[in-house]
Amino acid sequence: MISPGRGLCVLAALLCSAGARAGEFALYPTGPAQDAAFIRFVNAGPAPLDVIAKAGQAPLRIDKEQPVSPMFALDSGKPVTGSLVSNGQTLALEMNVGPGEFATVVVVPDGEGIRQVAVRETPDDFNGLKASLAFFNVDPSCSDATLRLPGRPGDVFKEVPVNSMQRRPVNPVNLSLQLLCGDADVGTPLALGELKAGERYSVLLVPSVSGPRLLGATDAVSH
């Protein structure tokens, strides 16, 4: 479970600043302000993930019941530093997020340990009459991942490489998506539910012990 208040404190400390300003910039309808940047964290493993700004501070905890954090607004002029801790393993977090950029940091299982993958996006596709859907692929076992409407031939996303993403507008409808690795269906369809016009959504393909797995999330900004 993610505590919004704790998330704001952690992100403020990650920036070495008292003003992380989460929620200050509107994601809709105009998109981010020129100097705004956003970051979120995804826990693709079975154990809880702690995002820690500095030793002794309470972490932002992300568990498997709610594996995708909200977007946190950042000052793009300040580096993000901290630690990512899961299942006794610690990774250093150090990155810059540019103006207008959205960074998704995914912590994935890697043998007996963990590793992090950062995928960046600078969205420019706002359409108030459509929903905006992104597909992130961070699973090396599915090198060219495709998402398709179940039982239909048309592809929503086609052959997305590992450690990359694509975004496109879609009609605001009740949507389910089937993963294909190569030409083979993998797993059961992911039900995203009823999409809303003017909102952004993400589907993330992550590795797991049972094979490729899809996660769905609304690209909400923490307030």
C-alpha positions in Angstrom: 0.0 0.0 0.0 1.3 3.5 -0.9 0.9 6.4 1.5 0.5 9.6 -0.5 1.8 11.8 2.4 4.8 9.6 2.9 5.5 9.6 -0.9 5.6 13.4 -0.9 8.2 13.5 1.9 10.3 10.8 0.3 10.3 12.5 -3.1 11.1 15.9 -1.5 14.2 14.3 0.2 15.2 12.5 -3.0 15.5 15.9 -4.6 17.5 17.3 -1.7 14.8 20.0 -1.6 11.9 20.9 0.6 9.7 21.4 -2.5 9.1 18.3 -4.5 5.8 20.0 -5.5 3.9 16.8 -6.2 0.5 17.7 -7.5 1.4 21.3 -8.3 1.4 20.8 -12.1 -1.7 19.6 -13.9 -1.2 16.6 -16.2 -4.5 17.4 -18.0 -5.5 19.1 -20.1 -2.3 21.1 -20.8 0.4 18.6 -19.9 3.4 19.5 -17.7 4.7 23.0 -17.1 7.9 23.7 -18.9 10.2 23.1 -15.9 8.2 20.2 -14.5 9.4 16.6 -14.5 7.7 13.5 -13.2 8.8 10.2 -11.8 7.1 7.0 -10.7 8.2 3.6 -9.4 7.1 0.1 -10.3 7.6 -3.0 -8.2 7.7 -6.0 -10.5 8.8 -8.4 -7.8 7.0 -10.4 -5.2 8.6 -8.7 -2.2 7.8 -5.1 -1.1 9.9 -2.3 -2.6 11.1 0.5 -0.4 12.2 3.8 -2.0 14.6 5.5 0.4 15.8 9.0 0.2 18.5 8.7 2.9 19.3 6.5 5.8 17.0 6.8 8.8 14.1 8.2 6.8 10.8 6.3 6.5 10.6 4.8 3.0 7.9 5.0 0.3 6.8 1.4 0.2 5.3 -0.2 -2.9 3.9 -3.7 -2.6 2.5 -6.2 -5.0 -1.1 -5.2 -4.3 -0.5 -1.7 -5.7 2.7 -2.2 -7.7 2.7 1.1 -9.6 3.1 4.4 -7.7 1.5 7.6 -8.8 3.5 10.2 -10.8 5.4 12.6 -8.5 6.2 16.1 -9.8 9.9 17.1 -9.5 12.1 20.1 -10.1 13.8 19.1 -13.4 16.9 21.1 -12.3 17.7 18.8 -9.4 19.0 15.3 -9.6 17.1 12.4 -8.0 19.1 10.3 -5.6 18.3 7.6 -3.1 18.1 3.8 -2.7 15.8 1.1 -3.9 15.5 -1.8 -1.5 13.7 -5.1 -2.0 14.1 -8.6 -0.6 17.4 -7.7 1.2 18.9 -6.2 -2.0 19.8 -2.5 -2.4 20.2 -0.5 -5.6 21.5 3.0 -5.8 19.1 5.5 -7.5 20.8 8.4 -9.3 19.2 10.1 -12.3 18.2 13.3 -13.9 14.7 13.9 -15.3 14.5 16.6 -17.9 11.9 19.3 -18.3 8.6 17.9 -19.5 9.9 14.3 -19.1 8.1 11.4 -17.4 10.4 8.7 -16.0 9.2 5.3 -15.0 11.7 3.3 -12.8 10.9 -0.4 -12.8 12.5 -2.7 -10.2 12.5 -6.2 -11.6 13.8 -9.6 -10.3 17.2 -10.6 -11.6 18.3 -14.1 -10.6 18.7 -14.0 -6.8 18.7 -10.2 -6.8 17.0 -7.2 -8.4 17.8 -4.6 -11.1 16.3 -1.3 -12.2 15.2 -0.2 -15.6 14.4 3.5 -16.3 12.1 4.2 -19.3 11.6 7.9 -20.3 8.8 9.6 -22.1 8.1 13.1 -23.3 4.4 13.0 -24.1 2.9 15.3 -26.7 -0.2 13.5 -27.7 -3.0 15.1 -25.7 -6.5 14.7 -27.2 -9.4 15.5 -24.9 -11.7 13.3 -26.9 -9.5 10.2 -26.6 -7.8 8.2 -23.9 -4.0 8.0 -24.1 -2.5 4.5 -23.7 1.2 3.6 -23.2 2.9 0.2 -23.4 6.2 -0.4 -21.6 8.2 -3.5 -22.2 10.9 -4.4 -19.6 10.8 -8.2 -20.0 13.9 -9.5 -21.9 12.1 -12.8 -22.5 9.6 -11.1 -24.8 11.9 -9.0 -27.1 9.2 -7.8 -29.5 6.0 -7.6 -27.5 2.6 -7.0 -29.1 -0.7 -6.1 -27.5 -3.9 -7.1 -29.4 -7.6 -7.0 -28.7 -8.6 -10.5 -27.6 -10.0 -12.6 -30.4 -9.3 -9.8 -33.0 -6.6 -9.5 -35.7 -5.7 -5.8 -35.2 -2.7 -4.8 -33.0 -2.9 -2.0 -30.5 0.9 -2.0 -30.1 3.2 -4.0 -32.4 6.6 -5.4 -31.7 7.7 -3.1 -28.9 11.4 -3.7 -28.1 12.7 -4.4 -24.6 13.4 -1.4 -22.3 11.3 0.9 -24.5 7.7 2.2 -24.7 5.1 3.4 -27.2 2.0 5.6 -26.6 -1.0 6.2 -28.7 -4.6 7.6 -28.5 -7.4 5.1 -28.1 -11.2 5.4 -27.9 -12.6 5.7 -24.4 -14.1 2.3 -24.2 -14.0 -0.8 -22.0 -10.7 -2.3 -23.0 -8.9 -5.7 -22.6 -5.6 -6.5 -24.1 -3.9 -9.8 -25.0 -0.1 -10.1 -24.9 1.8 -11.8 -27.8 5.5 -12.7 -27.7 6.4 -13.4 -31.3 3.2 -14.9 -32.7 2.0 -16.7 -29.6 -0.5 -15.6 -27.0 1.0 -15.3 -23.5 -1.2 -15.5 -20.4 -4.8 -14.2 -20.1 -6.0 -10.8 -21.3 -5.5 -7.8 -19.1 -8.7 -6.0 -18.3 -8.2 -2.3 -18.0 -11.9 -1.5 -17.5 -13.6 1.6 -18.9 -11.1 4.2 -20.1 -12.0 7.9 -19.8 -11.4 10.5 -22.4 -8.6 12.9 -21.6 -6.8 10.5 -19.2 -3.6 8.6 -19.6 -3.0 4.9 -18.9 -0.1 2.5 -18.9 0.4 -1.2 -19.5 3.7 -2.6 -18.4 5.2 -5.9 -19.4 7.4 -7.2 -16.6 9.2 -10.5 -15.9 8.1 -12.9 -13.2 8.9 -16.4 -12.1 5.8 -17.7 -14.0 6.7 -15.8 -17.2 5.8 -12.5 -18.8 3.2 -10.5 -16.8 1.1 -7.4 -17.6 0.4 -4.6 -15.1 -2.1 -1.9 -15.7 -2.1 1.6 -14.2 -3.7 5.0 -14.5 -1.0 7.7 -14.9 -2.3 9.7 -11.9 -0.3 12.5 -10.3 0.1 12.4 -6.6 -1.6 15.3 -4.8 
